[in-house]
Amino acid sequence: MQYYNINDKNQIVSFEEAVLQGIGNQKGLFFPEKIPTLPESFWENISDMEATEIAFQVMQPYVADSIPEKALRDIIEKTLTFPFPVVPITNNTFALELYHGPTLAFKDVGARFMANCLSYFGKQKKIKTNILVATSGDTGGAVGHSFLGNKDVTVYILYPSGKVSAIQELQLTTLGNNIKAIEVAGTFDDCQAIVKKSMEEEDFKAFNFTSANSINIARWLPQMIYYFVAYKAVAQTSKKIVVSCPSGNFGNICAGLLAKKMGLPISHFIAATNSNDTIPRFLKHKVYEPNPTVATISNAMDVSDPSNFIRIMELYEQQLSALQKDFSSVAYTDAQTLEIIQQVHQKYNYIMDPHGAISYLALEDYLQNDEDTIGIFLETAHPIKFQDIVEKNIQKELSIPKEVTSLFGKKKVSIPIQNYEAWKAFLLSE
Ligand SMILES: *Cc1c(COP(=O)(O)O)cnc(C)c1O
């Protein structure tokens, strides 16, 4: 499989080159040249397959030219070391819990897959890599954790000062070693802009930067696995299946749509957003007009110019009407989010985090009590990551997992940066 650059169709690269470059010429994202389909036998056997086998079969066509079978199986074994439970909430709605990894958010899978790919490439070629990653909350911890202690890699995590939760900040500022936390005076979009600009910066050529955001295909593609695993849990049904995904940079949902193109029988995808509602407005008015990013309680989705929407349009060959048959997008406020967390806790004794809650809301609105459809919403972060908000809202203390207790008492270390110029000065003095 080769990948082309969406902004420069003449730039065609292998999986390995796409991963190492992160982003192509003219800030273009890489995209698979053709979408593979899965053999009949895959669909006949999926109910009996382990997640690692599903992952192998789904990922192999995308990486086969760069990673041989045995190495890929090894990468997947090291990546998928925790469960992805599908939890029934009502008769026909299910939560797909993606937060059982080491940093308690779904980004662990993509980050670990990418880290393991880079280790494999690094071992082959003895290359040193510097990784840049912008985070709206969860990516930083997941990527930092995945690369911690890797001698061939230094990771710079750019995060918006004061706009991530207390636990998220501890997760990304206390790793130390080869992981550096850069505290940016600005929003996530500012962090993302600094990353994209840095990748093109002549003065940074020697750093050999790659990006570990979902613009990197090694972060983006493995997210397809979630949707196959979710499907496996309900594969016996004859009902239609709808999936709702809490969306920020739209990488996760774009992976879901790619899985659908590969033949996954999910009839509709809903991208649920918070007040950063560029895509819901775009689908309604056909004008792409990002507003300034606003801070919300679902902070990992505080993105107003989502990078991966370009990939979604590419997948649908720029045909908005075709896209809208498979895909819709709706926005919800913080007040609605808090209310639904409380309601679902009271009614079903299930505790949602603010991101998962938004996807639940969108699913409920879409299904409107339609009993003939199965709805799956993605629980993308552990509620404990938003401890204050959730506990105050449901009037109950959450139990604290060991991944969090181990952070308490550690000291935050960050490098404050005002703007791009300050970042550049810092980096060149390193
Ligand atoms: C990153 C994140 C999202 C948004 O995912 P995208 O792929 O950026 O759309 C949703 N929920 C949580 C908890 C996240 O960390």
The ligand as a Gaussian input file, in Angstrom:
#p B3LYP/6-31G(d) Opt

LIG

0 1
 C       -8.969000      13.028000      21.605000
 C      -10.247000      12.725000      22.284000
 C      -11.476000      12.813000      21.611000
 C      -11.566000      13.290000      20.181000
 O      -10.999000      12.391000      19.272000
 P      -10.620000      12.905000      17.793000
 O      -10.033000      11.733000      17.133000
 O       -9.648000      14.017000      17.986000
 O      -11.888000      13.389000      17.171000
 C      -12.629000      12.442000      22.273000
 N      -12.594000      12.048000      23.554000
 C      -11.445000      11.970000      24.260000
 C      -11.490000      11.554000      25.672000
 C      -10.239000      12.299000      23.648000
 O       -9.100000      12.214000      24.341000

